[in-house]
Structures are given as C-alpha cells and as structure tokens.
Amino acid sequence: MSGGSYNWLYQIGDLEDLQNRQYDLKAMADRLAALGYAQDAAAETEELLVLLRQWQNRLSVRVSRLEDLWKAVEYWDSADRTEDGVHTALAKYRADTDGIPPP
C-alpha cells in the first residue's frame, strides 16, 4: 500500500481533525523544510501550527471565563438550581471580562 506516511494528512476534513493531527503537521513541515526547495510550503505548514496553538490558547481562556455561567444556565434549565445562580455567575463573568473587548 502506498501513502500514509503522514496519516493521510492531505485528507483533513475539518478544524477538529486538523487540531488532532498536529504531530503529522509538524512532521510534514519538517519534511518539506528538509527538501531544501520547499521552504515556502514548510513555513506555511508551520504557520498552521502556530495559528492552531494561538486558537487553542484563546479558546481555553474564553471557555474558562464562560464555564461557570454555562453551568449555572444548564443547572437552572434542568431545574437543579434557581435563576439566582445565573445572576451570580453572570456578575462574576462580567467582573472577569470588564474592559476586555469582544472578539
């Protein structure tokens, strides 16, 4: 069987798949760089890795700010808690994000 050295990287279906294939992306970037005549493609592949890491960091920060509020709404909608929990979580969220511009 031919192919598969990079786990069929060229068949990436979506962002989640790309995120889960960072090892393969790095291996491909290294291979392109080693060719000696594909530095532009190697650099663009490396840039994808940088963008993914930036996105993951930004996502992590935002999720951590929102998770208590999401939990409060979920618990309220499931009748496990009252609306007061939503108000408390929303106040905490707003205090944490005060002065931070929206995306």
C-alpha positions in Angstrom: 0.0 0.0 0.0 1.3 3.4 -0.8 0.9 6.6 1.1 0.1 7.0 4.8 3.5 8.2 5.9 1.8 11.3 7.4 -1.5 9.5 8.2 -3.1 10.9 5.0 -2.7 14.4 6.2 -4.0 15.8 2.9 -7.4 14.4 3.7 -8.0 16.6 6.7 -11.8 17.1 6.9 -12.3 19.9 9.4 -10.7 22.1 12.1 -11.1 19.4 14.8 -9.3 16.9 12.6 -6.5 19.4 12.0 -6.3 20.1 15.7 -5.9 16.4 16.4 -3.2 16.0 13.8 -0.6 18.5 15.0 2.1 15.8 15.2 1.5 15.0 11.5 1.6 18.7 10.6 4.9 19.1 12.3 6.3 16.0 10.6 5.2 17.4 7.2 6.6 20.8 7.9 9.9 19.2 8.9 9.9 17.1 5.8 9.2 20.0 3.5 11.9 22.0 5.1 14.4 19.1 4.7 13.7 19.0 0.9 15.7 22.3 0.6 13.4 23.7 -2.1 10.1 23.8 -0.4 10.8 26.3 2.4 7.7 28.4 1.5 5.4 25.4 1.9 7.2 24.4 5.1 6.8 27.9 6.5 3.1 27.9 5.7 2.6 24.5 7.3 4.5 25.7 10.4 2.2 28.8 10.4 -0.8 26.5 10.6 0.6 25.0 13.8 1.2 28.5 15.2 -2.4 29.5 14.4 -3.8 26.3 15.9 -1.8 26.9 19.1 -3.0 30.5 19.3 -6.5 29.5 18.7 -6.3 26.8 21.4 -4.9 29.3 23.9 -7.6 31.9 23.1 -10.3 29.3 23.2 -9.1 28.0 26.6 -9.2 31.5 28.1 -12.7 32.2 26.9 -14.1 28.8 27.9 -12.6 29.2 31.4 -14.4 32.6 31.7 -17.7 31.2 30.5 -17.8 27.8 32.1 -19.4 28.9 35.4 -22.1 30.8 33.6 -22.8 27.9 31.2 -23.1 25.6 34.2 -25.4 27.9 36.0 -27.7 28.2 33.0 -27.6 24.4 32.4 -28.5 23.7 36.1 -31.3 26.3 36.0 -32.8 24.8 32.8 -32.5 21.3 34.3 -34.4 22.5 37.4 -31.4 21.7 39.6 -30.8 25.3 40.7 -32.6 28.6 40.7 -32.2 31.7 38.5 -30.2 33.3 41.2 -27.2 31.1 40.3 -27.3 32.5 36.8 -27.3 36.1 38.1 -24.3 35.3 40.4 -22.4 33.6 37.6 -23.1 36.4 35.2 -21.9 39.1 37.6 -18.7 37.1 38.1 -18.3 36.7 34.3 -18.8 40.4 33.8 -16.2 41.3 36.5 -13.7 38.9 34.9 -14.2 40.4 31.4 -14.6 44.0 32.4 -12.6 46.1 29.9 -11.8 43.2 27.6 -13.1 43.9 24.1 -15.3 41.3 22.5 -13.8 39.0 19.8 
